[in-house]
Amino acid sequence: MTDETLRRETFPAGILGAGLGTVERDVPPDEPPPLPPNAELALIGKPIPRINGVAKVTGATRFTVDVSLPGMLHGRILRSPLPHARLRAIDVAAAARHPGVRAILTIARPDDPDASVVRYVGAPVAAVAAVSPNAAEEAAALIGVDYEKLPFVTDMDAAREPSAPPVYPPGAAPPGHPSGYPARPDLPVNGNVRGPATDHRGDTAQGFAAAEVVVDGEYRTQVQTHCCMEPHAIVADWRDDGLTVHMSTQFTAGVRQELAAAFGLPLGRVRVVVDGMGGGFGSKSQLGAYGRIAVVLSRQAKAPVRIALHRDEEQMDSGNRPGTWQRLRIGARRDGTLTAISLVSYGTAGVTVGAGVGNNAQALYACPNFESAQHDVFTNGGPGCAMRGPGNTPGAFALEQAIDELAERLSLDPVALRDRIDPSRARREERRIGAERIGWQRRRPPGADAGPVKRGLGMAQSIWGANVQLNAGCEVRVMRDGSVEVLSSAQDIGSGIGTVLAQTVGEVFGLRPEAITVRIGDTEFPGGGPSYGSRTTASVTPPARTAAWRVLSVLLREAGLALNANPADLVARDGRIMVRGDAARAMEFRAAAARQRTDRISAVAYRSDDYGGFKRRMGDAALAHEDLGGVQFAEVAVDTETGVIRVERVVAVQDCGRPMNPLLLESQVQGGVLMGLSYALFEERLLDPHTGWMVNPNLEQYKLAGARDAPAIDVVVLENYQGNSATDAYGIAEPSNIATAPAIANAVYNATGVRMRALPMTPAAVLAALGKVPARS
Amino acid sequence: MQRPLSRRALLRGSAVMTTEIGMAKVAFAAGQEAAEQGAAAVGPDAVPITLTVNSVEHALRVEPRATLAETLRGPLGLTGTKIACNHGACSACTVWLDGLPVCGCMTLAIEVGTRGVTTIEGLAMGGALHPVQAAFIEHDAMQCGFCTPGMVMSCAALLARTPAPTEDAVKAAISGHVCRCGTYPHVVAATLAAGARKA
């Protein structure tokens, strides 16, 4: 497309209430005109209840675990009971004799040097498919495995020692990983330490020399598990004419690509379907070992095979947020100007990589001199993977406390210091709103309460890239009877993208959202991109509006003939197509559709580039120029006798471009805050250093925030227009989770005068920090 | 492999056992039946039982180790009841026995006896949503929706015994539920609204 074909348009731009103006953009000719601000719209930006709400509250939603196919078998994976071992022999004869067994697969194999070693408790060793879940479990238990125990290490600090048992032999460590930092390939590996991945700008030596104040702290964050309520689940149905997979996945189209590549099938012979999707949080982004196992078993047994992980498998081998150690040094002048930031981190994602701490320190604040060295440490623990704001969530815990500490050293208010060093317009407005809502002026010096229960206020910020999937698309159809469909392989992970698509398409046609049939979560439809990286809304709503607009323009041509009007003078509103300014000349939407010669009018559109361009492209994905902001304020009460922290209130002020549905956004932000609170106070995967077993692989000893731990959560979402796409919308899931733990930690400091530098902030940790009990080793 | 043994061991030689699960007194009805027939134990093979679910009687054969949640989801095809921990730790499988909420994963199908089971599929009557269901939609008290059926069952049971509960009472009623999406604030708001509407 040449530049001459582009159309100059004027878009709303800026933050509503803080300088809303306009921006000129060049728009492709086949994309719709600018969408006005939300106040001028009928559906977009309105709190529309989710369209699949009735199905969800009546139990009618069909999740993957609810799928039952005729002749379906049940798969069960035999897992390693040892954290590091070489298989000497594996004997499946007894399992094969079990009357219910239909297929057996050995995964770890003594004769294969690449597959003879297991490296964590829970690693898949073999699998069976049988006629019932119980038969599969019985048969799996009949598989005999002869292990040669190998030395192992589960503790990250111990694994860093030169004398530590190697998790991988030289040259065998996994290469880069697509998520998290530092994950790039070609990094050096020494013992169990991979990296560093380094970044720098300016000259930090000069920067620290010029500093008048330096804060220097070490921080630790724990391993967190995803705890999706629906376990990882798949029903694989291998047929001669193709493979159909029902899977609880965050990326139907991506899983289809993985399956096609893994099994040598053309894409057109692989179909991936998800209806209800019971949570993912990053852990259901890929096909995974269990997925491949189910497909192989199905091919072998010539029958559909279902695998749904049990809760202990979920906890041990479905991914986790890596644990980290970070040292952060920040130099500043008396006026708050930052002169240097230095970050060193070590993190462990168990047997895999991707345990970095993100780009907070690098990108959140203006600072001319920066250096970072991030390392992965291999341990004999279950593999980590992306989890809601990977990298930046543990990273923000360190950076945002360091900035809080710096503010105190400079005798500056933490909000005022950030006003000086944070260039983001959105976060400036978010700080203003948040401070007002929480009553920041009530904040007192640390430890001001005389009694045993001490109250405090704290705040913290987040930074997260505004991700876009470039090969995301939608089809919109208007059938001859006037019914409207929107179709995409995009999946609803729980954020309610189907509802947002109905709003988007309904807005174009002047129809109610319930008049739009939403068909998503199926690779038979145009590829909708992944539901990770907070990108679904940014990726699929612009092509949905574009496709609907193209269909509408065909409808308006027909209506123009019927109404004897120029199509350019027609508008679609309230179920009718009418001449602008002459409501008497109108026809029903249905009547216009019925004039079609064909059975349908259909258009498929894909995500075009942001009209203002991208900051960066990475294969099928890209980053918008403006990052997603987010500022959170917390009010806590700390009982200094019991060590219990109660979070009483959180104010979360976030931005995501154009907010599409404030009701759904409020849900999502509350969820992000609660996951952050749970990370801050409760959750921790505990591995027994003597056996390598997770000692809390459940939902009772792996403590999660419950209803009684939930504070009052005020959610404010800015309208931050940028003129970048047909909807100008971006995501919110991850940014809403990143700032919570440091905001709580800063509030705890304000309450007690004691800084909590490690997560989770349990009562024992609080009492230890207060010097009332010995610290846990 | 261990489960059937331990559960059978529980039943062996016991005429009537009672246990507290949530608020419900649960009797081992099949054990009772077995005792009446002079048998010391049932299983491991399937035994005939009658289950009354959402006012419909079902005659079926279940292994004594089968939980109520498994039986509802499997043979009866009522998949609205979810299993998330299978451990009594998350309450996703909450159903009612004679109106009282219990964990379906901690209740054996054979111990239900004559008590009426109500599942999420039976809550909406004659096509009209229960007020709690309607309020859940209005307040968006759900995200992924996997814990939602159990949440609805607990909140509806609360309103049945306390028509206009306090916020604390709602939080207490759902304190055994795990929702990873973090819907608690909207669940509380929805239940309070449903209570206010009914009262």
HADDOCK unambig.tbl for C-alpha pairs under 7 A between the chains (distance, minus, plus):
assign (segid A and resid 49 and name CA) (segid B and resid 137 and name CA) 6.29 0.50 0.50
assign (segid A and resid 49 and name CA) (segid B and resid 138 and name CA) 5.99 0.50 0.50
assign (segid A and resid 49 and name CA) (segid B and resid 140 and name CA) 6.41 0.50 0.50
assign (segid A and resid 53 and name CA) (segid B and resid 137 and name CA) 5.38 0.50 0.50
assign (segid A and resid 56 and name CA) (segid B and resid 145 and name CA) 5.59 0.50 0.50
assign (segid A and resid 56 and name CA) (segid B and resid 148 and name CA) 6.85 0.50 0.50
assign (segid A and resid 57 and name CA) (segid B and resid 133 and name CA) 5.65 0.50 0.50
assign (segid A and resid 57 and name CA) (segid B and resid 148 and name CA) 6.26 0.50 0.50
assign (segid A and resid 57 and name CA) (segid B and resid 149 and name CA) 5.83 0.50 0.50
assign (segid A and resid 58 and name CA) (segid B and resid 120 and name CA) 5.76 0.50 0.50
assign (segid A and resid 58 and name CA) (segid B and resid 121 and name CA) 5.75 0.50 0.50
assign (segid A and resid 58 and name CA) (segid B and resid 149 and name CA) 6.78 0.50 0.50
assign (segid A and resid 59 and name CA) (segid B and resid 80 and name CA) 3.82 0.50 0.50
assign (segid A and resid 59 and name CA) (segid B and resid 120 and name CA) 5.90 0.50 0.50
assign (segid A and resid 59 and name CA) (segid B and resid 121 and name CA) 6.11 0.50 0.50
assign (segid A and resid 59 and name CA) (segid B and resid 149 and name CA) 5.82 0.50 0.50
assign (segid A and resid 60 and name CA) (segid B and resid 80 and name CA) 6.14 0.50 0.50
assign (segid A and resid 66 and name CA) (segid B and resid 79 and name CA) 5.90 0.50 0.50
assign (segid A and resid 138 and name CA) (segid B and resid 1 and name CA) 5.71 0.50 0.50
assign (segid A and resid 227 and name CA) (segid B and resid 180 and name CA) 6.76 0.50 0.50
assign (segid A and resid 228 and name CA) (segid B and resid 180 and name CA) 6.39 0.50 0.50
assign (segid A and resid 229 and name CA) (segid B and resid 84 and name CA) 5.52 0.50 0.50
assign (segid A and resid 229 and name CA) (segid B and resid 146 and name CA) 6.32 0.50 0.50
assign (segid A and resid 229 and name CA) (segid B and resid 147 and name CA) 6.85 0.50 0.50
assign (segid A and resid 229 and name CA) (segid B and resid 180 and name CA) 6.55 0.50 0.50
assign (segid A and resid 230 and name CA) (segid B and resid 84 and name CA) 5.97 0.50 0.50
assign (segid A and resid 230 and name CA) (segid B and resid 146 and name CA) 6.33 0.50 0.50
assign (segid A and resid 231 and name CA) (segid B and resid 84 and name CA) 6.82 0.50 0.50
assign (segid A and resid 277 and name CA) (segid B and resid 144 and name CA) 6.18 0.50 0.50
assign (segid A and resid 278 and name CA) (segid B and resid 144 and name CA) 5.04 0.50 0.50
assign (segid A and resid 278 and name CA) (segid B and resid 145 and name CA) 6.58 0.50 0.50
assign (segid A and resid 278 and name CA) (segid B and resid 146 and name CA) 5.20 0.50 0.50
assign (segid A and resid 279 and name CA) (segid B and resid 144 and name CA) 5.68 0.50 0.50
assign (segid A and resid 311 and name CA) (segid B and resid 85 and name CA) 5.40 0.50 0.50
assign (segid A and resid 493 and name CA) (segid B and resid 144 and name CA) 6.04 0.50 0.50
assign (segid A and resid 494 and name CA) (segid B and resid 143 and name CA) 4.42 0.50 0.50
assign (segid A and resid 494 and name CA) (segid B and resid 144 and name CA) 3.65 0.50 0.50
assign (segid A and resid 495 and name CA) (segid B and resid 143 and name CA) 6.04 0.50 0.50
assign (segid A and resid 663 and name CA) (segid B and resid 140 and name CA) 6.96 0.50 0.50
assign (segid A and resid 667 and name CA) (segid B and resid 183 and name CA) 6.64 0.50 0.50
assign (segid A and resid 670 and name CA) (segid B and resid 182 and name CA) 6.43 0.50 0.50
assign (segid A and resid 671 and name CA) (segid B and resid 181 and name CA) 5.09 0.50 0.50
assign (segid A and resid 671 and name CA) (segid B and resid 182 and name CA) 4.06 0.50 0.50
assign (segid A and resid 671 and name CA) (segid B and resid 183 and name CA) 6.39 0.50 0.50
assign (segid A and resid 674 and name CA) (segid B and resid 182 and name CA) 5.71 0.50 0.50
assign (segid A and resid 675 and name CA) (segid B and resid 182 and name CA) 6.97 0.50 0.50
assign (segid A and resid 699 and name CA) (segid B and resid 85 and name CA) 6.82 0.50 0.50
assign (segid A and resid 699 and name CA) (segid B and resid 89 and name CA) 5.84 0.50 0.50
assign (segid A and resid 699 and name CA) (segid B and resid 90 and name CA) 6.76 0.50 0.50
assign (segid A and resid 700 and name CA) (segid B and resid 89 and name CA) 5.59 0.50 0.50
assign (segid A and resid 706 and name CA) (segid B and resid 175 and name CA) 6.17 0.50 0.50
assign (segid A and resid 706 and name CA) (segid B and resid 178 and name CA) 6.32 0.50 0.50
assign (segid A and resid 707 and name CA) (segid B and resid 171 and name CA) 5.58 0.50 0.50
assign (segid A and resid 707 and name CA) (segid B and resid 174 and name CA) 6.66 0.50 0.50
assign (segid A and resid 707 and name CA) (segid B and resid 175 and name CA) 5.54 0.50 0.50
assign (segid A and resid 707 and name CA) (segid B and resid 184 and name CA) 5.36 0.50 0.50
assign (segid A and resid 708 and name CA) (segid B and resid 171 and name CA) 5.85 0.50 0.50
assign (segid A and resid 708 and name CA) (segid B and resid 175 and name CA) 6.44 0.50 0.50
